[in-house]
Amino acid sequence: MLKGDIGLRLISILLAIVLWLQFVLVSEQRSVVDLPLNLSSLPADITLENIPETIPFAVRGKGMDIIRLQVAKPKVNVDGSNITPNTKTIMLQDYFIDLPENIKLTSLSPAEAEQFSIQADVFHQKTVPVQLDFASPYTRSRLSELRYTINPKQVTIFGPQSKIQGIEHINTAKLHPEDINQSSVELSLQAPSPDITISDTKVLLSISGIQELTKVFPNISLPPGYIPAQIAIRVQAPAAILDTLSPAYLSAFISVAANEDSLFRVLANPPEGIKIIALTPDKVRARK
């Protein structure tokens, strides 16, 4: 008997819910529905920020029609052709909502203030250099020893003038040590903010080999008994080696025999990794 009573109660509850839903769906209701905003006919030289995605609308109509409106989410089309860089608010007086034919409403109007705020700016473009970004100081130092090119070296950025004018360069994605072991690597460009676009999304870093620099070491002493007593040595080596090279590691000596002009040739023994470019002078005379 108890189980039968429970069953009857459940049936009664379900029937009450069905009747209530039927009443709600066919009777007139009030609600607030957020509808997506669409600004049309925007001037080509204007960019907009802080635009609301939706506008709340007060709606009155049958419950079923309100549900259909929430599902369909028709756009609130607002004419933006008169927007200028000085525009801060847009009035919701001239708008159009393309309601589906199966939605019949008693009223539909903005639920809050009949205007919304925006931030308008002049659309601008600017050409700036590409700057490599490094994952570590070691990576930066290692690349400085190599010959490399970046293509393109410059890019054009587009966006609100107020943000564009403060940008002096565009950074690449971070360069890692393993990237330098390759002959070329593509690096993505990092936009400073979401409302700024870049003419190129990537650049190509091409690495061709060790970059060697030259350096002159003056006043390198010769063995005694020759004129002049000192010479200058110009060497070539990778930048990392030149930074640590001391004149003490460079030595010069004299050939055994003189030439027909009684001049002795000057020679030098550079450390490993160092190339002698020039000795000045490269010939000396013996003191009498």
C-alpha positions as semicolon CSV with decimal commas, in nm:
position;residue;x (nm);y (nm);z (nm)
1;M;0,000;0,000;0,000
2;L;0,289;0,236;0,085
3;K;0,455;0,181;-0,253
4;G;0,127;0,267;-0,428
5;D;0,100;0,593;-0,236
6;I;0,455;0,691;-0,334
7;G;0,380;0,619;-0,699
8;L;0,066;0,832;-0,691
9;R;0,256;1,116;-0,525
10;L;0,528;1,106;-0,791
11;I;0,269;1,110;-1,068
12;S;0,097;1,405;-0,901
13;I;0,424;1,597;-0,873
14;L;0,515;1,531;-1,236
15;L;0,167;1,636;-1,348
16;A;0,197;1,958;-1,144
17;I;0,535;2,034;-1,302
18;V;0,397;1,976;-1,651
19;L;0,100;2,203;-1,584
20;W;0,328;2,470;-1,438
21;L;0,566;2,455;-1,737
22;Q;0,271;2,475;-1,975
23;F;0,143;2,781;-1,791
24;V;0,487;2,946;-1,799
25;L;0,540;2,874;-2,167
26;V;0,203;3,006;-2,286
27;S;0,153;3,294;-2,043
28;E;0,320;3,634;-2,074
29;Q;0,650;3,667;-1,885
30;R;0,915;3,932;-1,826
31;S;1,289;3,870;-1,842
32;V;1,629;4,020;-1,930
33;V;1,824;3,862;-2,217
34;D;2,184;3,946;-2,319
35;L;2,203;3,986;-2,697
36;P;2,534;4,004;-2,892
37;L;2,639;4,346;-3,018
38;N;2,740;4,404;-3,380
39;L;2,884;4,743;-3,487
40;S;2,850;4,784;-3,863
41;S;2,985;5,031;-4,121
42;L;3,290;5,123;-3,911
43;P;3,529;5,381;-4,067
44;A;3,841;5,214;-4,212
45;D;4,081;5,433;-4,012
46;I;3,923;5,369;-3,671
47;T;4,004;5,099;-3,416
48;L;3,783;5,022;-3,117
49;E;3,857;4,885;-2,771
50;N;3,653;4,794;-2,464
51;I;3,345;4,718;-2,673
52;P;3,080;4,522;-2,478
53;E;3,018;4,180;-2,628
54;T;2,650;4,181;-2,534
55;I;2,375;4,430;-2,450
56;P;2,105;4,345;-2,190
57;F;1,752;4,379;-2,324
58;A;1,430;4,378;-2,123
59;V;1,184;4,146;-2,294
60;R;0,815;4,073;-2,244
61;G;0,625;3,798;-2,419
62;K;0,517;3,437;-2,393
63;G;0,759;3,215;-2,207
64;M;0,818;2,999;-2,515
65;D;0,911;3,303;-2,725
66;I;1,153;3,426;-2,459
67;I;1,321;3,085;-2,458
68;R;1,346;3,094;-2,837
69;L;1,504;3,439;-2,814
70;Q;1,765;3,314;-2,565
71;V;1,850;3,024;-2,796
72;A;1,859;3,227;-3,120
73;K;2,057;3,521;-2,971
74;P;1,995;3,758;-3,265
75;K;2,251;4,037;-3,298
76;V;2,188;4,397;-3,199
77;N;2,306;4,578;-3,513
78;V;2,425;4,934;-3,444
79;D;2,544;5,176;-3,712
80;G;2,906;5,278;-3,639
81;S;2,968;5,496;-3,944
82;N;2,973;5,817;-3,737
83;I;3,235;5,698;-3,489
84;T;3,541;5,926;-3,462
85;P;3,856;5,910;-3,241
86;N;3,671;6,137;-2,996
87;T;3,369;5,907;-2,962
88;K;3,332;5,769;-2,608
89;T;2,969;5,657;-2,602
90;I;2,722;5,522;-2,857
91;M;2,350;5,576;-2,815
92;L;2,116;5,279;-2,846
93;Q;1,856;5,481;-3,031
94;D;1,914;5,360;-3,385
95;Y;1,959;4,985;-3,376
96;F;1,810;4,685;-3,554
97;I;1,746;4,333;-3,425
98;D;1,663;4,075;-3,690
99;L;1,420;3,857;-3,494
100;P;1,339;3,512;-3,634
101;E;0,982;3,484;-3,768
102;N;0,880;3,229;-3,501
103;I;0,950;3,476;-3,216
104;K;0,659;3,707;-3,128
105;L;0,730;3,949;-2,843
106;T;0,518;4,213;-2,675
107;S;0,816;4,441;-2,611
108;L;1,196;4,440;-2,647
109;S;1,406;4,735;-2,532
110;P;1,743;4,810;-2,365
111;A;1,728;4,700;-2,001
112;E;1,979;4,956;-1,875
113;A;2,108;5,293;-2,000
114;E;2,035;5,354;-2,367
115;Q;2,404;5,397;-2,443
116;F;2,730;5,207;-2,401
117;S;3,093;5,316;-2,368
118;I;3,371;5,249;-2,617
119;Q;3,733;5,358;-2,669
120;A;3,797;5,477;-3,024
121;D;4,139;5,550;-3,174
122;V;4,296;5,620;-3,514
123;F;4,417;5,311;-3,699
124;H;4,791;5,348;-3,762
125;Q;5,088;5,159;-3,903
126;K;5,460;5,179;-3,839
127;T;5,777;4,998;-3,955
128;V;6,005;4,876;-3,674
129;P;6,313;4,651;-3,654
130;V;6,302;4,289;-3,540
131;Q;6,496;4,219;-3,221
132;L;6,612;3,873;-3,114
133;D;6,513;3,757;-2,768
134;F;6,731;3,507;-2,582
135;A;6,651;3,236;-2,332
136;S;6,977;3,299;-2,144
137;P;7,290;3,521;-2,145
138;Y;7,486;3,220;-2,270
139;T;7,271;3,197;-2,582
140;R;7,322;3,567;-2,652
141;S;7,700;3,535;-2,608
142;R;7,717;3,221;-2,823
143;L;7,528;3,382;-3,112
144;S;7,753;3,690;-3,098
145;E;8,040;3,464;-3,207
146;L;7,854;3,353;-3,519
147;R;7,768;3,509;-3,852
148;Y;7,392;3,530;-3,893
149;T;7,115;3,710;-4,077
150;I;6,751;3,782;-3,991
151;N;6,491;3,789;-4,267
152;P;6,299;4,013;-4,263
153;K;6,495;4,261;-4,053
154;Q;6,196;4,494;-4,025
155;V;5,820;4,444;-4,004
156;T;5,516;4,668;-4,021
157;I;5,282;4,681;-3,725
158;F;4,918;4,791;-3,734
159;G;4,687;4,905;-3,455
160;P;4,566;5,200;-3,245
161;Q;4,796;5,498;-3,283
162;S;4,814;5,549;-2,906
163;K;4,975;5,206;-2,869
164;I;5,175;5,192;-3,194
165;Q;5,369;5,512;-3,131
166;G;5,541;5,372;-2,821
167;I;5,671;5,054;-2,987
168;E;6,035;5,073;-3,101
169;H;6,092;4,708;-3,200
170;I;5,926;4,367;-3,217
171;N;6,076;4,075;-3,024
172;T;6,110;3,723;-3,155
173;A;6,031;3,414;-2,950
174;K;6,318;3,323;-2,718
175;L;6,624;3,172;-2,885
176;H;6,761;2,860;-2,710
177;P;7,113;2,708;-2,728
178;E;6,990;2,413;-2,936
179;D;6,853;2,656;-3,198
180;I;7,204;2,790;-3,263
181;N;7,327;2,443;-3,361
182;Q;7,104;2,458;-3,669
183;S;7,184;2,633;-3,995
184;S;6,845;2,809;-3,985
185;V;6,551;2,839;-3,749
186;E;6,208;3,005;-3,775
187;L;6,120;3,233;-3,487
188;S;5,768;3,356;-3,415
189;L;5,716;3,728;-3,358
190;Q;5,554;3,842;-3,035
191;A;5,275;4,099;-3,070
192;P;5,291;4,350;-2,780
193;S;4,913;4,333;-2,731
194;P;4,613;4,151;-2,884
195;D;4,492;4,461;-3,073
196;I;4,822;4,498;-3,263
197;T;4,890;4,293;-3,575
198;I;5,224;4,233;-3,749
199;S;5,288;4,209;-4,124
200;D;5,493;3,891;-4,072
201;T;5,421;3,626;-3,812
202;K;5,771;3,469;-3,829
203;V;6,128;3,554;-3,925
204;L;6,406;3,326;-4,048
205;L;6,734;3,327;-3,858
206;S;7,014;3,191;-4,081
207;I;7,347;3,099;-3,919
208;S;7,648;3,059;-4,148
209;G;7,941;2,998;-3,913
210;I;8,188;3,144;-3,669
211;Q;8,216;3,521;-3,675
212;E;8,580;3,616;-3,645
213;L;8,700;3,959;-3,541
214;T;9,040;4,125;-3,569
215;K;9,244;4,304;-3,307
216;V;9,582;4,480;-3,305
217;F;9,832;4,417;-3,024
218;P;10,102;4,689;-3,033
219;N;10,439;4,687;-2,859
220;I;10,516;4,316;-2,891
221;S;10,886;4,287;-2,803
222;L;11,144;4,130;-3,036
223;P;11,458;3,947;-2,927
224;P;11,737;4,199;-2,838
225;G;11,969;4,323;-3,110
226;Y;11,720;4,438;-3,375
227;I;11,572;4,765;-3,496
228;P;11,290;4,835;-3,418
229;A;11,277;4,660;-3,083
230;Q;10,898;4,617;-3,093
231;I;10,632;4,538;-3,356
232;A;10,250;4,536;-3,380
233;I;10,063;4,212;-3,445
234;R;9,712;4,204;-3,596
235;V;9,529;3,879;-3,521
236;Q;9,195;3,728;-3,615
237;A;8,987;3,497;-3,392
238;P;8,634;3,437;-3,261
239;A;8,511;3,717;-3,036
240;A;8,512;3,496;-2,726
241;I;8,882;3,415;-2,774
242;L;8,984;3,773;-2,846
243;D;8,812;3,891;-2,529
244;T;9,045;3,675;-2,319
245;L;9,362;3,704;-2,528
246;S;9,652;3,877;-2,353
247;P;9,965;4,022;-2,526
248;A;10,167;3,785;-2,307
249;Y;10,043;3,495;-2,523
250;L;10,186;3,653;-2,839
251;S;10,557;3,622;-2,917
252;A;10,770;3,712;-3,217
253;F;11,106;3,578;-3,336
254;I;11,354;3,654;-3,614
255;S;11,451;3,440;-3,915
256;V;11,803;3,297;-3,910
257;A;11,923;3,443;-4,239
258;A;11,890;3,797;-4,376
259;N;11,783;3,875;-4,732
260;E;11,987;4,057;-4,992
261;D;11,902;4,390;-4,826
262;S;12,033;4,268;-4,490
263;L;11,680;4,258;-4,348
264;F;11,557;3,979;-4,125
265;R;11,204;3,847;-4,156
266;V;10,984;3,867;-3,845
267;L;10,779;3,558;-3,757
268;A;10,522;3,481;-3,484
269;N;10,380;3,175;-3,314
270;P;10,011;3,244;-3,230
271;P;9,819;3,038;-2,973
272;E;9,572;2,778;-3,095
273;G;9,266;2,931;-3,258
274;I;9,445;3,258;-3,339
275;K;9,532;3,361;-3,695
276;I;9,807;3,614;-3,769
277;I;9,682;3,874;-4,018
278;A;9,978;4,113;-4,025
279;L;10,309;4,193;-3,857
280;T;10,414;4,559;-3,864
281;P;10,690;4,584;-3,960
282;D;10,745;4,235;-4,099
283;K;11,119;4,290;-4,153
284;V;11,383;4,437;-3,918
285;R;11,753;4,524;-3,929
286;A;12,021;4,396;-3,695
287;R;12,192;4,650;-3,470
288;K;12,558;4,712;-3,554
